[in-house]
Amino acid sequence: MNDQESAGAATEPQPQPEAGESQLEAIRREKDTLQDQLLRTAAEFDNYRKRVDRDRRDQADAATASALTGLLPIIDDLERALKAPTGEDVESFRKGIELIHQQMLELLRKRGVKPIEATGADFDPRYHQAVVHESSPDHREGEVIEEFARGYMLGNRLLRPAMVKVAKA
C-alpha cells in the first residue's frame, strides 16, 4: 500500500453519487457527514476541557485541605489552654490566647473551614469519631455527650472528624 492508499483507508469512505443522483446531492451528503464529525469533535473537546477544569479544582481543594489540616492541632492546643484554670496574674496571658484563638478561627472561616457541631447531636460516623461510649440515663442512645477535639469541614470535604464521647443505653 502506498501513502495515498493508507491515508484513504484511515478515513471514512466518501459518499459516491448513485445512479441518477446529482452531484449537488452528493456534495450535500458529504457536507452533512463532515458537519456531524465537526460537532462530535467539538463536543468531545468540550467534555475534555470540563474534565481538566474539574481535575484542577479537585487538586487545588486537596492541596488546601492538606495545608489547613496542619493548623488544626494549633487550634486544639489553644482550646486546651483556654480551659486551664486561671488566676488574676495570668488574665492578660489568657486574653492574648483568646485573641490568637479568634484570629485562627477567623482565618479558617475565611478559607471556607467550618467546625462540626457535635455536642448534643446524634452520632454520625461520617462526621464523628467515637473514642468513648458511656452509659447515661440523662442522654438518649447515640447522642454525643462530650467533644474532645472539634471536627472540621472544608466545603463538603471532611478535614477531620470530631472526637467525641457517645451515650449508650
Secondary structure, DSSP 8 states (H G I E B T S, - for coil): --HHHHHHHHS-------TT--HHHHHHHHHHHHHHHHHHHHHHHHHHHHHHHHHHHHHHHHHHHHHHHTTHHHHHHHHHHHHS---GGGHHHHHHHHHHHHHHHHHHHHTTEEEE--TTSB--TTTEEEEEEEE-TTS-TTBEEEEEE-EEEETTEEEE-EEEEEEE-
